[in-house]
Amino acid sequence: MTRSLAPLITLLGIAACSDDTVAPHNPDKLWLGLDGSEVQVKLVPAEPDPF
């Protein structure tokens, strides 16, 4: 009985992996922005003000 269930489980797993969702768009350029102090930075999508 487990041999007959293996293909069914495989097909259900493949069917659950749909590619219908739109992937989020990555920005073309990332900038280093301050993250709370002068020594900690993070990546930001827009150019930060000069400091």
MDTraj code that builds the backbone (N, CA, C; nanometers):
import mdtraj as md
import numpy as np

residues = "MET THR ARG SER LEU ALA PRO LEU ILE THR LEU LEU GLY ILE ALA ALA CYS SER ASP ASP THR VAL ALA PRO HIS ASN PRO ASP LYS LEU TRP LEU GLY LEU ASP GLY SER GLU VAL GLN VAL LYS LEU VAL PRO ALA GLU PRO ASP PRO PHE".split()
xyz = np.array([
    [0.0822, -0.1192, 0.0000],
    [0.0000, 0.0000, 0.0000],
    [0.0871, 0.1262, 0.0000],
    [0.2023, 0.1226, 0.0649],
    [0.2870, 0.2414, 0.0682],
    [0.3481, 0.2699, -0.0682],
    [0.3669, 0.1681, -0.1512],
    [0.4182, 0.1909, -0.2866],
    [0.3172, 0.2654, -0.3714],
    [0.1917, 0.2444, -0.3494],
    [0.0901, 0.3129, -0.4293],
    [0.0687, 0.4565, -0.3804],
    [0.1045, 0.4846, -0.2563],
    [0.0883, 0.6195, -0.2032],
    [0.2060, 0.7103, -0.2371],
    [0.3223, 0.6548, -0.2610],
    [0.4404, 0.7363, -0.2884],
    [0.4239, 0.8252, -0.4121],
    [0.3769, 0.7744, -0.5257],
    [0.3579, 0.8636, -0.6413],
    [0.2510, 0.9698, -0.6167],
    [0.1486, 0.9348, -0.5443],
    [0.0428, 1.0305, -0.5135],
    [0.0960, 1.1437, -0.4265],
    [0.1744, 1.1114, -0.3267],
    [0.2318, 1.2134, -0.2388],
    [0.3288, 1.3011, -0.3175],
    [0.4061, 1.2406, -0.4072],
    [0.4985, 1.3172, -0.4903],
    [0.4227, 1.4142, -0.5799],
    [0.3171, 1.3697, -0.6429],
    [0.2376, 1.4565, -0.7298],
    [0.1708, 1.5689, -0.6513],
    [0.1237, 1.5402, -0.5333],
    [0.0637, 1.6452, -0.4502],
    [0.1681, 1.7481, -0.4085],
    [0.2878, 1.7034, -0.3807],
    [0.3956, 1.7962, -0.3445],
    [0.4337, 1.8855, -0.4608],
    [0.4406, 1.8298, -0.5811],
    [0.4725, 1.9097, -0.6996],
    [0.3605, 2.0088, -0.7291],
    [0.2367, 1.9685, -0.7143],
    [0.1230, 2.0572, -0.7403],
    [0.1175, 2.1723, -0.6398],
    [0.1668, 2.1516, -0.5199],
    [0.1634, 2.2567, -0.4179],
    [0.2705, 2.3622, -0.4423],
    [0.3685, 2.3339, -0.5254],
    [0.4776, 2.4274, -0.5543],
    [0.4446, 2.5093, -0.6784],
    [0.3466, 2.5954, -0.6699],
    [0.3098, 2.6755, -0.7859],
    [0.3991, 2.7985, -0.7962],
    [0.4129, 2.8503, -0.9161],
    [0.4949, 2.9675, -0.9403],
    [0.4059, 3.0828, -0.9866],
    [0.2865, 3.0945, -0.9295],
    [0.1912, 3.1966, -0.9703],
    [0.2173, 3.3316, -0.9049],
    [0.2908, 3.3346, -0.7963],
    [0.3134, 3.4599, -0.7258],
    [0.4220, 3.5405, -0.7960],
    [0.4085, 3.6709, -0.7903],
    [0.5059, 3.7602, -0.8508],
    [0.6199, 3.7829, -0.7520],
    [0.7411, 3.7658, -0.7983],
    [0.8574, 3.7855, -0.7118],
    [0.8748, 3.9345, -0.6834],
    [0.9147, 3.9724, -0.5617],
    [0.9355, 4.1139, -0.5317],
    [1.0506, 4.1699, -0.6143],
    [1.0369, 4.2947, -0.6535],
    [1.1394, 4.3598, -0.7357],
    [1.2509, 4.4126, -0.6469],
    [1.3728, 4.3758, -0.6799],
    [1.4889, 4.4261, -0.6066],
    [1.5280, 4.5620, -0.6616],
    [1.5724, 4.6538, -0.5753],
    [1.6173, 4.7839, -0.6262],
    [1.7421, 4.7677, -0.7125],
    [1.7596, 4.8611, -0.8081],
    [1.8760, 4.8560, -0.8964],
    [2.0050, 4.8892, -0.8224],
    [1.9958, 4.9761, -0.7222],
    [2.1144, 5.0196, -0.6486],
    [2.0807, 5.0274, -0.4999],
    [2.1727, 4.9835, -0.4165],
    [2.1558, 4.9943, -0.2712],
    [2.2620, 5.0883, -0.2162],
    [2.2276, 5.1599, -0.1114],
    [2.3166, 5.2565, -0.0479],
    [2.3386, 5.2157, 0.0967],
    [2.4508, 5.2580, 0.1536],
    [2.4745, 5.2376, 0.2959],
    [2.4146, 5.3546, 0.3715],
    [2.3248, 5.3264, 0.4636],
    [2.2645, 5.4297, 0.5469],
    [2.2943, 5.4024, 0.6927],
    [2.2978, 5.5075, 0.7727],
    [2.3254, 5.4918, 0.9157],
    [2.2111, 5.4159, 0.9827],
    [2.2466, 5.3336, 1.0774],
    [2.1490, 5.2513, 1.1482],
    [2.1536, 5.2796, 1.2975],
    [2.1276, 5.4045, 1.3341],
    [2.1190, 5.4389, 1.4744],
    [2.2466, 5.4944, 1.5348],
    [2.3614, 5.4718, 1.4734],
    [2.4862, 5.5291, 1.5236],
    [2.5823, 5.5471, 1.4063],
    [2.6963, 5.6086, 1.4325],
    [2.7913, 5.6357, 1.3254],
    [2.8680, 5.5123, 1.2804],
    [2.8671, 5.4072, 1.3598],
    [2.9461, 5.2889, 1.3269],
    [2.8610, 5.1715, 1.2788],
    [2.7299, 5.1842, 1.2812],
    [2.6420, 5.0777, 1.2346],
    [2.5694, 5.1269, 1.1093],
    [2.5735, 5.0451, 1.0044],
    [2.5089, 5.0819, 0.8786],
    [2.4152, 4.9703, 0.8343],
    [2.3244, 5.0056, 0.7426],
    [2.2348, 4.9079, 0.6821],
    [2.2169, 4.9465, 0.5356],
    [2.1705, 4.8526, 0.4551],
    [2.1436, 4.8801, 0.3147],
    [2.0065, 4.9451, 0.3005],
    [2.0003, 5.0555, 0.2258],
    [1.8750, 5.1266, 0.2034],
    [1.8549, 5.1446, 0.0530],
    [1.7308, 5.1459, 0.0037],
    [1.7063, 5.1560, -0.1401],
    [1.7215, 5.2955, -0.1968],
    [1.7191, 5.4004, -0.1146],
    [1.7316, 5.5376, -0.1625],
    [1.8586, 5.6009, -0.1054],
    [1.9176, 5.6938, -0.1794],
    [2.0406, 5.7587, -0.1350],
    [2.0121, 5.8431, -0.0105],
    [2.0819, 5.8178, 0.1002],
    [2.0591, 5.8949, 0.2236],
    [2.1200, 6.0344, 0.2131],
    [2.0732, 6.1222, 0.2990],
    [2.1300, 6.2575, 0.3060],
    [2.2761, 6.2483, 0.3503],
    [2.3610, 6.3346, 0.2984],
    [2.5004, 6.3333, 0.3439],
    [2.5083, 6.3760, 0.4916],
    [2.6057, 6.3232, 0.5618],
    [2.6157, 6.3547, 0.7044],
    [2.7334, 6.4365, 0.7344],
])
top = md.Topology()
chain = top.add_chain()
for i, resn in enumerate(residues, 1):
    res = top.add_residue(resn, chain, resSeq=i)
    for name in ("N", "CA", "C"):
        top.add_atom(name, md.element.get_by_symbol(name[0]), res)
traj = md.Trajectory(xyz[None], top)
